Amino acid sequence: MKHSEFWRAVDAVFGSAYGRSLAQDLVLTGIGRTSVEALETGVPPRDVWHALCDDTERTEAERWVFRDDPRRRDTR
């Protein structure tokens, strides 16, 4: 997972405003810092995403929203 995929997943699952607020304010149990802090200090985006999903009790479908099928991507 790339940083850009992390932010797209946050926006898709939580919505832009609420998702950005969560990333900035919610201290993740398994990481001990917020999503923004964790990303800034080098924690892999996938680890941050899974910790955020764990702490907010997301469904499996929501957890894997960033895993779109590359064959379906627009190649223009």
mmCIF file of the N, C-alpha and C atoms, coordinates in Angstrom:
data_MODEL
# 
_entry.id   MODEL 
# 
loop_
_atom_site.group_PDB 
_atom_site.id 
_atom_site.type_symbol 
_atom_site.label_atom_id 
_atom_site.label_alt_id 
_atom_site.label_comp_id 
_atom_site.label_asym_id 
_atom_site.label_entity_id 
_atom_site.label_seq_id 
_atom_site.pdbx_PDB_ins_code 
_atom_site.Cartn_x 
_atom_site.Cartn_y 
_atom_site.Cartn_z 
_atom_site.occupancy 
_atom_site.B_iso_or_equiv 
_atom_site.pdbx_formal_charge 
_atom_site.auth_seq_id 
_atom_site.auth_comp_id 
_atom_site.auth_asym_id 
_atom_site.auth_atom_id 
_atom_site.pdbx_PDB_model_num 
ATOM 1   N N  . MET A 1 1  ? 0.858   -1.176 0.000   1.00 0.00 ? 1  MET A N  1 
ATOM 2   C CA . MET A 1 1  ? 0.000   0.000  0.000   1.00 0.00 ? 1  MET A CA 1 
ATOM 3   C C  . MET A 1 1  ? 0.898   1.232  0.000   1.00 0.00 ? 1  MET A C  1 
ATOM 4   N N  . LYS A 1 2  ? 0.546   2.170  -0.866  1.00 0.00 ? 2  LYS A N  1 
ATOM 5   C CA . LYS A 1 2  ? 1.259   3.442  -0.941  1.00 0.00 ? 2  LYS A CA 1 
ATOM 6   C C  . LYS A 1 2  ? 0.530   4.468  -0.083  1.00 0.00 ? 2  LYS A C  1 
ATOM 7   N N  . HIS A 1 3  ? 1.202   5.569  0.195   1.00 0.00 ? 3  HIS A N  1 
ATOM 8   C CA . HIS A 1 3  ? 0.570   6.643  0.964   1.00 0.00 ? 3  HIS A CA 1 
ATOM 9   C C  . HIS A 1 3  ? -0.694  7.138  0.262   1.00 0.00 ? 3  HIS A C  1 
ATOM 10  N N  . SER A 1 4  ? -0.628  7.276  -1.053  1.00 0.00 ? 4  SER A N  1 
ATOM 11  C CA . SER A 1 4  ? -1.794  7.752  -1.800  1.00 0.00 ? 4  SER A CA 1 
ATOM 12  C C  . SER A 1 4  ? -2.958  6.766  -1.689  1.00 0.00 ? 4  SER A C  1 
ATOM 13  N N  . GLU A 1 5  ? -2.665  5.475  -1.675  1.00 0.00 ? 5  GLU A N  1 
ATOM 14  C CA . GLU A 1 5  ? -3.715  4.469  -1.513  1.00 0.00 ? 5  GLU A CA 1 
ATOM 15  C C  . GLU A 1 5  ? -4.309  4.534  -0.107  1.00 0.00 ? 5  GLU A C  1 
ATOM 16  N N  . PHE A 1 6  ? -3.458  4.792  0.882   1.00 0.00 ? 6  PHE A N  1 
ATOM 17  C CA . PHE A 1 6  ? -3.951  4.958  2.250   1.00 0.00 ? 6  PHE A CA 1 
ATOM 18  C C  . PHE A 1 6  ? -4.981  6.078  2.303   1.00 0.00 ? 6  PHE A C  1 
ATOM 19  N N  . TRP A 1 7  ? -4.639  7.237  1.743   1.00 0.00 ? 7  TRP A N  1 
ATOM 20  C CA . TRP A 1 7  ? -5.545  8.385  1.818   1.00 0.00 ? 7  TRP A CA 1 
ATOM 21  C C  . TRP A 1 7  ? -6.809  8.173  1.001   1.00 0.00 ? 7  TRP A C  1 
ATOM 22  N N  . ARG A 1 8  ? -6.702  7.486  -0.148  1.00 0.00 ? 8  ARG A N  1 
ATOM 23  C CA . ARG A 1 8  ? -7.911  7.157  -0.917  1.00 0.00 ? 8  ARG A CA 1 
ATOM 24  C C  . ARG A 1 8  ? -8.812  6.229  -0.118  1.00 0.00 ? 8  ARG A C  1 
ATOM 25  N N  . ALA A 1 9  ? -8.222  5.256  0.581   1.00 0.00 ? 9  ALA A N  1 
ATOM 26  C CA . ALA A 1 9  ? -9.012  4.336  1.394   1.00 0.00 ? 9  ALA A CA 1 
ATOM 27  C C  . ALA A 1 9  ? -9.681  5.072  2.550   1.00 0.00 ? 9  ALA A C  1 
ATOM 28  N N  . VAL A 1 10 ? -8.959  5.971  3.198   1.00 0.00 ? 10 VAL A N  1 
ATOM 29  C CA . VAL A 1 10 ? -9.538  6.778  4.284   1.00 0.00 ? 10 VAL A CA 1 
ATOM 30  C C  . VAL A 1 10 ? -10.747 7.550  3.766   1.00 0.00 ? 10 VAL A C  1 
ATOM 31  N N  . ASP A 1 11 ? -10.584 8.206  2.626   1.00 0.00 ? 11 ASP A N  1 
ATOM 32  C CA . ASP A 1 11 ? -11.681 8.984  2.049   1.00 0.00 ? 11 ASP A CA 1 
ATOM 33  C C  . ASP A 1 11 ? -12.862 8.092  1.670   1.00 0.00 ? 11 ASP A C  1 
ATOM 34  N N  . ALA A 1 12 ? -12.582 6.919  1.103   1.00 0.00 ? 12 ALA A N  1 
ATOM 35  C CA . ALA A 1 12 ? -13.641 6.023  0.653   1.00 0.00 ? 12 ALA A CA 1 
ATOM 36  C C  . ALA A 1 12 ? -14.422 5.427  1.822   1.00 0.00 ? 12 ALA A C  1 
ATOM 37  N N  . VAL A 1 13 ? -13.730 5.056  2.881   1.00 0.00 ? 13 VAL A N  1 
ATOM 38  C CA . VAL A 1 13 ? -14.385 4.369  4.003   1.00 0.00 ? 13 VAL A CA 1 
ATOM 39  C C  . VAL A 1 13 ? -15.001 5.345  4.999   1.00 0.00 ? 13 VAL A C  1 
ATOM 40  N N  . PHE A 1 14 ? -14.313 6.437  5.284   1.00 0.00 ? 14 PHE A N  1 
ATOM 41  C CA . PHE A 1 14 ? -14.770 7.358  6.333   1.00 0.00 ? 14 PHE A CA 1 
ATOM 42  C C  . PHE A 1 14 ? -15.320 8.686  5.806   1.00 0.00 ? 14 PHE A C  1 
ATOM 43  N N  . GLY A 1 15 ? -15.081 8.980  4.546   1.00 0.00 ? 15 GLY A N  1 
ATOM 44  C CA . GLY A 1 15 ? -15.419 10.297 4.013   1.00 0.00 ? 15 GLY A CA 1 
ATOM 45  C C  . GLY A 1 15 ? -14.252 11.239 4.257   1.00 0.00 ? 15 GLY A C  1 
ATOM 46  N N  . SER A 1 16 ? -14.134 12.233 3.422   1.00 0.00 ? 16 SER A N  1 
ATOM 47  C CA . SER A 1 16 ? -12.963 13.124 3.480   1.00 0.00 ? 16 SER A CA 1 
ATOM 48  C C  . SER A 1 16 ? -12.784 13.814 4.826   1.00 0.00 ? 16 SER A C  1 
ATOM 49  N N  . ALA A 1 17 ? -13.783 14.551 5.262   1.00 0.00 ? 17 ALA A N  1 
ATOM 50  C CA . ALA A 1 17 ? -13.637 15.358 6.489   1.00 0.00 ? 17 ALA A CA 1 
ATOM 51  C C  . ALA A 1 17 ? -13.467 14.477 7.719   1.00 0.00 ? 17 ALA A C  1 
ATOM 52  N N  . TYR A 1 18 ? -14.346 13.508 7.910   1.00 0.00 ? 18 TYR A N  1 
ATOM 53  C CA . TYR A 1 18 ? -14.272 12.651 9.092   1.00 0.00 ? 18 TYR A CA 1 
ATOM 54  C C  . TYR A 1 18 ? -13.010 11.796 9.066   1.00 0.00 ? 18 TYR A C  1 
ATOM 55  N N  . GLY A 1 19 ? -12.674 11.272 7.909   1.00 0.00 ? 19 GLY A N  1 
ATOM 56  C CA . GLY A 1 19 ? -11.484 10.432 7.785   1.00 0.00 ? 19 GLY A CA 1 
ATOM 57  C C  . GLY A 1 19 ? -10.209 11.183 8.108   1.00 0.00 ? 19 GLY A C  1 
ATOM 58  N N  . ARG A 1 20 ? -10.107 12.406 7.615   1.00 0.00 ? 20 ARG A N  1 
ATOM 59  C CA . ARG A 1 20 ? -8.912  13.216 7.889   1.00 0.00 ? 20 ARG A CA 1 
ATOM 60  C C  . ARG A 1 20 ? -8.834  13.575 9.371   1.00 0.00 ? 20 ARG A C  1 
ATOM 61  N N  . SER A 1 21 ? -9.992  13.806 9.974   1.00 0.00 ? 21 SER A N  1 
ATOM 62  C CA . SER A 1 21 ? -10.035 14.097 11.411  1.00 0.00 ? 21 SER A CA 1 
ATOM 63  C C  . SER A 1 21 ? -9.586  12.879 12.219  1.00 0.00 ? 21 SER A C  1 
ATOM 64  N N  . LEU A 1 22 ? -10.087 11.701 11.858  1.00 0.00 ? 22 LEU A N  1 
ATOM 65  C CA . LEU A 1 22 ? -9.665  10.474 12.538  1.00 0.00 ? 22 LEU A CA 1 
ATOM 66  C C  . LEU A 1 22 ? -8.156  10.284 12.419  1.00 0.00 ? 22 LEU A C  1 
ATOM 67  N N  . ALA A 1 23 ? -7.642  10.451 11.217  1.00 0.00 ? 23 ALA A N  1 
ATOM 68  C CA . ALA A 1 23 ? -6.212  10.252 10.976  1.00 0.00 ? 23 ALA A CA 1 
ATOM 69  C C  . ALA A 1 23 ? -5.363  11.214 11.797  1.00 0.00 ? 23 ALA A C  1 
ATOM 70  N N  . GLN A 1 24 ? -5.882  12.392 12.019  1.00 0.00 ? 24 GLN A N  1 
ATOM 71  C CA . GLN A 1 24 ? -5.147  13.416 12.763  1.00 0.00 ? 24 GLN A CA 1 
ATOM 72  C C  . GLN A 1 24 ? -5.287  13.250 14.283  1.00 0.00 ? 24 GLN A C  1 
ATOM 73  N N  . ASP A 1 25 ? -6.451  12.782 14.749  1.00 0.00 ? 25 ASP A N  1 
ATOM 74  C CA . ASP A 1 25 ? -6.761  12.835 16.181  1.00 0.00 ? 25 ASP A CA 1 
ATOM 75  C C  . ASP A 1 25 ? -6.783  11.499 16.926  1.00 0.00 ? 25 ASP A C  1 
ATOM 76  N N  . LEU A 1 26 ? -7.140  10.415 16.252  1.00 0.00 ? 26 LEU A N  1 
ATOM 77  C CA . LEU A 1 26 ? -7.289  9.122  16.930  1.00 0.00 ? 26 LEU A CA 1 
ATOM 78  C C  . LEU A 1 26 ? -5.928  8.463  17.140  1.00 0.00 ? 26 LEU A C  1 
ATOM 79  N N  . VAL A 1 27 ? -5.544  8.253  18.395  1.00 0.00 ? 27 VAL A N  1 
ATOM 80  C CA . VAL A 1 27 ? -4.311  7.532  18.706  1.00 0.00 ? 27 VAL A CA 1 
ATOM 81  C C  . VAL A 1 27 ? -4.600  6.043  18.552  1.00 0.00 ? 27 VAL A C  1 
ATOM 82  N N  . LEU A 1 28 ? -3.883  5.408  17.645  1.00 0.00 ? 28 LEU A N  1 
ATOM 83  C CA . LEU A 1 28 ? -4.112  4.000  17.327  1.00 0.00 ? 28 LEU A CA 1 
ATOM 84  C C  . LEU A 1 28 ? -3.519  3.104  18.409  1.00 0.00 ? 28 LEU A C  1 
ATOM 85  N N  . THR A 1 29 ? -4.343  2.196  18.891  1.00 0.00 ? 29 THR A N  1 
ATOM 86  C CA . THR A 1 29 ? -3.962  1.321  19.999  1.00 0.00 ? 29 THR A CA 1 
ATOM 87  C C  . THR A 1 29 ? -2.676  0.546  19.717  1.00 0.00 ? 29 THR A C  1 
ATOM 88  N N  . GLY A 1 30 ? -2.597  -0.090 18.567  1.00 0.00 ? 30 GLY A N  1 
ATOM 89  C CA . GLY A 1 30 ? -1.450  -0.941 18.265  1.00 0.00 ? 30 GLY A CA 1 
ATOM 90  C C  . GLY A 1 30 ? -0.186  -0.196 17.895  1.00 0.00 ? 30 GLY A C  1 
ATOM 91  N N  . ILE A 1 31 ? -0.300  1.099  17.633  1.00 0.00 ? 31 ILE A N  1 
ATOM 92  C CA . ILE A 1 31 ? 0.855   1.873  17.178  1.00 0.00 ? 31 ILE A CA 1 
ATOM 93  C C  . ILE A 1 31 ? 1.278   2.922  18.209  1.00 0.00 ? 31 ILE A C  1 
ATOM 94  N N  . GLY A 1 32 ? 0.328   3.415  18.989  1.00 0.00 ? 32 GLY A N  1 
ATOM 95  C CA . GLY A 1 32 ? 0.647   4.385  20.033  1.00 0.00 ? 32 GLY A CA 1 
ATOM 96  C C  . GLY A 1 32 ? 0.785   5.816  19.551  1.00 0.00 ? 32 GLY A C  1 
ATOM 97  N N  . ARG A 1 33 ? 0.321   6.088  18.360  1.00 0.00 ? 33 ARG A N  1 
ATOM 98  C CA . ARG A 1 33 ? 0.316   7.448  17.815  1.00 0.00 ? 33 ARG A CA 1 
ATOM 99  C C  . ARG A 1 33 ? -0.799  7.545  16.789  1.00 0.00 ? 33 ARG A C  1 
ATOM 100 N N  . THR A 1 34 ? -1.059  8.755  16.305  1.00 0.00 ? 34 THR A N  1 
ATOM 101 C CA . THR A 1 34 ? -2.106  8.926  15.309  1.00 0.00 ? 34 THR A CA 1 
ATOM 102 C C  . THR A 1 34 ? -1.630  8.393  13.952  1.00 0.00 ? 34 THR A C  1 
ATOM 103 N N  . SER A 1 35 ? -2.557  8.235  13.034  1.00 0.00 ? 35 SER A N  1 
ATOM 104 C CA . SER A 1 35 ? -2.196  7.783  11.680  1.00 0.00 ? 35 SER A CA 1 
ATOM 105 C C  . SER A 1 35 ? -1.210  8.745  11.034  1.00 0.00 ? 35 SER A C  1 
ATOM 106 N N  . VAL A 1 36 ? -1.470  10.034 11.138  1.00 0.00 ? 36 VAL A N  1 
ATOM 107 C CA . VAL A 1 36 ? -0.591  11.045 10.539  1.00 0.00 ? 36 VAL A CA 1 
ATOM 108 C C  . VAL A 1 36 ? 0.801   10.952 11.143  1.00 0.00 ? 36 VAL A C  1 
ATOM 109 N N  . GLU A 1 37 ? 0.884   10.872 12.462  1.00 0.00 ? 37 GLU A N  1 
ATOM 110 C CA . GLU A 1 37 ? 2.191   10.762 13.128  1.00 0.00 ? 37 GLU A CA 1 
ATOM 111 C C  . GLU A 1 37 ? 2.908   9.486  12.713  1.00 0.00 ? 37 GLU A C  1 
ATOM 112 N N  . ALA A 1 38 ? 2.172   8.387  12.652  1.00 0.00 ? 38 ALA A N  1 
ATOM 113 C CA . ALA A 1 38 ? 2.771   7.110  12.286  1.00 0.00 ? 38 ALA A CA 1 
ATOM 114 C C  . ALA A 1 38 ? 3.346   7.161  10.871  1.00 0.00 ? 38 ALA A C  1 
ATOM 115 N N  . LEU A 1 39 ? 2.579   7.702  9.940   1.00 0.00 ? 39 LEU A N  1 
ATOM 116 C CA . LEU A 1 39 ? 3.066   7.811  8.561   1.00 0.00 ? 39 LEU A CA 1 
ATOM 117 C C  . LEU A 1 39 ? 4.297   8.712  8.486   1.00 0.00 ? 39 LEU A C  1 
ATOM 118 N N  . GLU A 1 40 ? 4.271   9.808  9.218   1.00 0.00 ? 40 GLU A N  1 
ATOM 119 C CA . GLU A 1 40 ? 5.411   10.744 9.209   1.00 0.00 ? 40 GLU A CA 1 
ATOM 120 C C  . GLU A 1 40 ? 6.680   10.126 9.783   1.00 0.00 ? 40 GLU A C  1 
ATOM 121 N N  . THR A 1 41 ? 6.527   9.164  10.696  1.00 0.00 ? 41 THR A N  1 
ATOM 122 C CA . THR A 1 41 ? 7.702   8.540  11.313  1.00 0.00 ? 41 THR A CA 1 
ATOM 123 C C  . THR A 1 41 ? 8.117   7.246  10.620  1.00 0.00 ? 41 THR A C  1 
ATOM 124 N N  . GLY A 1 42 ? 7.473   6.938  9.486   1.00 0.00 ? 42 GLY A N  1 
ATOM 125 C CA . GLY A 1 42 ? 7.925   5.801  8.688   1.00 0.00 ? 42 GLY A CA 1 
ATOM 126 C C  . GLY A 1 42 ? 7.198   4.492  8.885   1.00 0.00 ? 42 GLY A C  1 
ATOM 127 N N  . VAL A 1 43 ? 6.122   4.482  9.650   1.00 0.00 ? 43 VAL A N  1 
ATOM 128 C CA . VAL A 1 43 ? 5.336   3.249  9.777   1.00 0.00 ? 43 VAL A CA 1 
ATOM 129 C C  . VAL A 1 43 ? 4.695   2.993  8.412   1.00 0.00 ? 43 VAL A C  1 
ATOM 130 N N  . PRO A 1 44 ? 4.792   1.774  7.890   1.00 0.00 ? 44 PRO A N  1 
ATOM 131 C CA . PRO A 1 44 ? 4.221   1.485  6.574   1.00 0.00 ? 44 PRO A CA 1 
ATOM 132 C C  . PRO A 1 44 ? 2.715   1.792  6.527   1.00 0.00 ? 44 PRO A C  1 
ATOM 133 N N  . PRO A 1 45 ? 2.260   2.415  5.436   1.00 0.00 ? 45 PRO A N  1 
ATOM 134 C CA . PRO A 1 45 ? 0.839   2.757  5.324   1.00 0.00 ? 45 PRO A CA 1 
ATOM 135 C C  . PRO A 1 45 ? -0.101  1.574  5.536   1.00 0.00 ? 45 PRO A C  1 
ATOM 136 N N  . ARG A 1 46 ? 0.273   0.395  5.081   1.00 0.00 ? 46 ARG A N  1 
ATOM 137 C CA . ARG A 1 46 ? -0.578  -0.785 5.266   1.00 0.00 ? 46 ARG A CA 1 
ATOM 138 C C  . ARG A 1 46 ? -0.773  -1.078 6.753   1.00 0.00 ? 46 ARG A C  1 
ATOM 139 N N  . ASP A 1 47 ? 0.287   -0.965 7.553   1.00 0.00 ? 47 ASP A N  1 
ATOM 140 C CA . ASP A 1 47 ? 0.186   -1.205 8.994   1.00 0.00 ? 47 ASP A CA 1 
ATOM 141 C C  . ASP A 1 47 ? -0.710  -0.166 9.662   1.00 0.00 ? 47 ASP A C  1 
ATOM 142 N N  . VAL A 1 48 ? -0.568  1.079  9.222   1.00 0.00 ? 48 VAL A N  1 
ATOM 143 C CA . VAL A 1 48 ? -1.397  2.157  9.771   1.00 0.00 ? 48 VAL A CA 1 
ATOM 144 C C  . VAL A 1 48 ? -2.858  1.909  9.409   1.00 0.00 ? 48 VAL A C  1 
ATOM 145 N N  . TRP A 1 49 ? -3.112  1.550  8.154   1.00 0.00 ? 49 TRP A N  1 
ATOM 146 C CA . TRP A 1 49 ? -4.482  1.293  7.702   1.00 0.00 ? 49 TRP A CA 1 
ATOM 147 C C  . TRP A 1 49 ? -5.125  0.167  8.506   1.00 0.00 ? 49 TRP A C  1 
ATOM 148 N N  . HIS A 1 50 ? -4.411  -0.925 8.690   1.00 0.00 ? 50 HIS A N  1 
ATOM 149 C CA . HIS A 1 50 ? -4.976  -2.050 9.437   1.00 0.00 ? 50 HIS A CA 1 
ATOM 150 C C  . HIS A 1 50 ? -5.219  -1.682 10.900  1.00 0.00 ? 50 HIS A C  1 
ATOM 151 N N  . ALA A 1 51 ? -4.340  -0.902 11.493  1.00 0.00 ? 51 ALA A N  1 
ATOM 152 C CA . ALA A 1 51 ? -4.549  -0.449 12.872  1.00 0.00 ? 51 ALA A CA 1 
ATOM 153 C C  . ALA A 1 51 ? -5.777  0.458  12.952  1.00 0.00 ? 51 ALA A C  1 
ATOM 154 N N  . LEU A 1 52 ? -5.939  1.341  11.978  1.00 0.00 ? 52 LEU A N  1 
ATOM 155 C CA . LEU A 1 52 ? -7.107  2.221  11.936  1.00 0.00 ? 52 LEU A CA 1 
ATOM 156 C C  . LEU A 1 52 ? -8.383  1.404  11.764  1.00 0.00 ? 52 LEU A C  1 
ATOM 157 N N  . CYS A 1 53 ? -8.352  0.423  10.899  1.00 0.00 ? 53 CYS A N  1 
ATOM 158 C CA . CYS A 1 53 ? -9.522  -0.457 10.707  1.00 0.00 ? 53 CYS A CA 1 
ATOM 159 C C  . CYS A 1 53 ? -9.833  -1.248 11.977  1.00 0.00 ? 53 CYS A C  1 
ATOM 160 N N  . ASP A 1 54 ? -8.809  -1.742 12.654  1.00 0.00 ? 54 ASP A N  1 
ATOM 161 C CA . ASP A 1 54 ? -9.020  -2.484 13.909  1.00 0.00 ? 54 ASP A CA 1 
ATOM 162 C C  . ASP A 1 54 ? -9.683  -1.605 14.959  1.00 0.00 ? 54 ASP A C  1 
ATOM 163 N N  . ASP A 1 55 ? -9.158  -0.407 15.138  1.00 0.00 ? 55 ASP A N  1 
ATOM 164 C CA . ASP A 1 55 ? -9.656  0.481  16.192  1.00 0.00 ? 55 ASP A CA 1 
ATOM 165 C C  . ASP A 1 55 ? -11.042 1.039  15.904  1.00 0.00 ? 55 ASP A C  1 
ATOM 166 N N  . THR A 1 56 ? -11.433 1.071  14.641  1.00 0.00 ? 56 THR A N  1 
ATOM 167 C CA . THR A 1 56 ? -12.751 1.604  14.286  1.00 0.00 ? 56 THR A CA 1 
ATOM 168 C C  . THR A 1 56 ? -13.718 0.505  13.858  1.00 0.00 ? 56 THR A C  1 
ATOM 169 N N  . GLU A 1 57 ? -13.296 -0.741 14.041  1.00 0.00 ? 57 GLU A N  1 
ATOM 170 C CA . GLU A 1 57 ? -14.141 -1.920 13.791  1.00 0.00 ? 57 GLU A CA 1 
ATOM 171 C C  . GLU A 1 57 ? -14.763 -1.924 12.394  1.00 0.00 ? 57 GLU A C  1 
ATOM 172 N N  . ARG A 1 58 ? -13.911 -1.793 11.385  1.00 0.00 ? 58 ARG A N  1 
ATOM 173 C CA . ARG A 1 58 ? -14.358 -1.813 9.991   1.00 0.00 ? 58 ARG A CA 1 
ATOM 174 C C  . ARG A 1 58 ? -14.632 -3.248 9.542   1.00 0.00 ? 58 ARG A C  1 
ATOM 175 N N  . THR A 1 59 ? -15.492 -3.394 8.546   1.00 0.00 ? 59 THR A N  1 
ATOM 176 C CA . THR A 1 59 ? -15.789 -4.709 7.964   1.00 0.00 ? 59 THR A CA 1 
ATOM 177 C C  . THR A 1 59 ? -14.617 -5.157 7.095   1.00 0.00 ? 59 THR A C  1 
ATOM 178 N N  . GLU A 1 60 ? -14.616 -6.424 6.720   1.00 0.00 ? 60 GLU A N  1 
ATOM 179 C CA . GLU A 1 60 ? -13.566 -6.933 5.832   1.00 0.00 ? 60 GLU A CA 1 
ATOM 180 C C  . GLU A 1 60 ? -13.599 -6.222 4.481   1.00 0.00 ? 60 GLU A C  1 
ATOM 181 N N  . ALA A 1 61 ? -14.790 -5.954 3.974   1.00 0.00 ? 61 ALA A N  1 
ATOM 182 C CA . ALA A 1 61 ? -14.907 -5.244 2.690   1.00 0.00 ? 61 ALA A CA 1 
ATOM 183 C C  . ALA A 1 61 ? -14.294 -3.851 2.786   1.00 0.00 ? 61 ALA A C  1 
ATOM 184 N N  . GLU A 1 62 ? -14.555 -3.152 3.877   1.00 0.00 ? 62 GLU A N  1 
ATOM 185 C CA . GLU A 1 62 ? -13.972 -1.827 4.062   1.00 0.00 ? 62 GLU A CA 1 
ATOM 186 C C  . GLU A 1 62 ? -12.459 -1.908 4.237   1.00 0.00 ? 62 GLU A C  1 
ATOM 187 N N  . ARG A 1 63 ? -11.996 -2.905 4.960   1.00 0.00 ? 63 ARG A N  1 
ATOM 188 C CA . ARG A 1 63 ? -10.559 -3.076 5.217   1.00 0.00 ? 63 ARG A CA 1 
ATOM 189 C C  . ARG A 1 63 ? -9.771  -3.224 3.915   1.00 0.00 ? 63 ARG A C  1 
ATOM 190 N N  . TRP A 1 64 ? -10.363 -3.881 2.933   1.00 0.00 ? 64 TRP A N  1 
ATOM 191 C CA . TRP A 1 64 ? -9.638  -4.174 1.700   1.00 0.00 ? 64 TRP A CA 1 
ATOM 192 C C  . TRP A 1 64 ? -10.065 -3.287 0.532   1.00 0.00 ? 64 TRP A C  1 
ATOM 193 N N  . VAL A 1 65 ? -10.709 -2.164 0.810   1.00 0.00 ? 65 VAL A N  1 
ATOM 194 C CA . VAL A 1 65 ? -11.201 -1.274 -0.240  1.00 0.00 ? 65 VAL A CA 1 
ATOM 195 C C  . VAL A 1 65 ? -10.086 -0.779 -1.163  1.00 0.00 ? 65 VAL A C  1 
ATOM 196 N N  . PHE A 1 66 ? -8.888  -0.670 -0.672  1.00 0.00 ? 66 PHE A N  1 
ATOM 197 C CA . PHE A 1 66 ? -7.774  -0.158 -1.475  1.00 0.00 ? 66 PHE A CA 1 
ATOM 198 C C  . PHE A 1 66 ? -7.256  -1.175 -2.478  1.00 0.00 ? 66 PHE A C  1 
ATOM 199 N N  . ARG A 1 67 ? -7.681  -2.411 -2.358  1.00 0.00 ? 67 ARG A N  1 
ATOM 200 C CA . ARG A 1 67 ? -7.192  -3.477 -3.232  1.00 0.00 ? 67 ARG A CA 1 
ATOM 201 C C  . ARG A 1 67 ? -8.050  -3.600 -4.486  1.00 0.00 ? 67 ARG A C  1 
ATOM 202 N N  . ASP A 1 68 ? -8.104  -2.556 -5.284  1.00 0.00 ? 68 ASP A N  1 
ATOM 203 C CA . ASP A 1 68 ? -8.896  -2.629 -6.506  1.00 0.00 ? 68 ASP A CA 1 
ATOM 204 C C  . ASP A 1 68 ? -8.179  -3.486 -7.542  1.00 0.00 ? 68 ASP A C  1 
ATOM 205 N N  . ASP A 1 69 ? -8.936  -3.994 -8.465  1.00 0.00 ? 69 ASP A N  1 
ATOM 206 C CA . ASP A 1 69 ? -8.415  -4.852 -9.510  1.00 0.00 ? 69 ASP A CA 1 
ATOM 207 C C  . ASP A 1 69 ? -7.654  -3.990 -10.528 1.00 0.00 ? 69 ASP A C  1 
ATOM 208 N N  . PRO A 1 70 ? -6.339  -4.202 -10.688 1.00 0.00 ? 70 PRO A N  1 
ATOM 209 C CA . PRO A 1 70 ? -5.554  -3.362 -11.600 1.00 0.00 ? 70 PRO A CA 1 
ATOM 210 C C  . PRO A 1 70 ? -6.052  -3.447 -13.045 1.00 0.00 ? 70 PRO A C  1 
ATOM 211 N N  . ARG A 1 71 ? -6.723  -4.528 -13.417 1.00 0.00 ? 71 ARG A N  1 
ATOM 212 C CA . ARG A 1 71 ? -7.250  -4.645 -14.771 1.00 0.00 ? 71 ARG A CA 1 
ATOM 213 C C  . ARG A 1 71 ? -8.390  -3.677 -15.015 1.00 0.00 ? 71 ARG A C  1 
ATOM 214 N N  . ARG A 1 72 ? -9.009  -3.186 -13.925 1.00 0.00 ? 72 ARG A N  1 
ATOM 215 C CA . ARG A 1 72 ? -10.135 -2.277 -14.058 1.00 0.00 ? 72 ARG A CA 1 
ATOM 216 C C  . ARG A 1 72 ? -9.718  -0.817 -14.012 1.00 0.00 ? 72 ARG A C  1 
ATOM 217 N N  . ARG A 1 73 ? -8.445  -0.545 -13.774 1.00 0.00 ? 73 ARG A N  1 
ATOM 218 C CA . ARG A 1 73 ? -7.970  0.842  -13.696 1.00 0.00 ? 73 ARG A CA 1 
ATOM 219 C C  . ARG A 1 73 ? -8.021  1.488  -15.073 1.00 0.00 ? 73 ARG A C  1 
ATOM 220 N N  . ASP A 1 74 ? -8.292  2.749  -15.077 1.00 0.00 ? 74 ASP A N  1 
ATOM 221 C CA . ASP A 1 74 ? -8.301  3.521  -16.316 1.00 0.00 ? 74 ASP A CA 1 
ATOM 222 C C  . ASP A 1 74 ? -6.860  3.696  -16.785 1.00 0.00 ? 74 ASP A C  1 
ATOM 223 N N  . THR A 1 75 ? -6.556  3.317  -18.001 1.00 0.00 ? 75 THR A N  1 
ATOM 224 C CA . THR A 1 75 ? -5.177  3.346  -18.495 1.00 0.00 ? 75 THR A CA 1 
ATOM 225 C C  . THR A 1 75 ? -4.942  4.502  -19.470 1.00 0.00 ? 75 THR A C  1 
ATOM 226 N N  . ARG A 1 76 ? -5.769  5.500  -19.445 1.00 0.00 ? 76 ARG A N  1 
ATOM 227 C CA . ARG A 1 76 ? -5.587  6.635  -20.355 1.00 0.00 ? 76 ARG A CA 1 
ATOM 228 C C  . ARG A 1 76 ? -4.377  7.439  -20.020 1.00 0.00 ? 76 ARG A C  1 
# 
